[in-house]
Amino acid sequence: MKTIIAKSLIFTSIAIIINFTFKTLAAKLITKEELGLFFTTIDIFSFTLLILVGFRSSMVVCFAKTKDDINIINIFRHPSFPS
């Protein structure tokens, strides 16, 4: 378990260094307006992915606890549509 945590810390540190290097390089090469638009787009996309992954995880946990897939599927059905 300790080796897994150590490896994850190493990979996380490498990812942070690569991200910081990319942002520093991008700040030097791209104008501020374009860079702001780019990072805003990336932030919106990342936030959307976080929401979708969290929703998926919630559905998996709900199914694991209840084993009731019908109610989970009914979340996606609009009430005005016939079943």
Beta strands, then each sheet from edge to edge (+ up, - down):
end
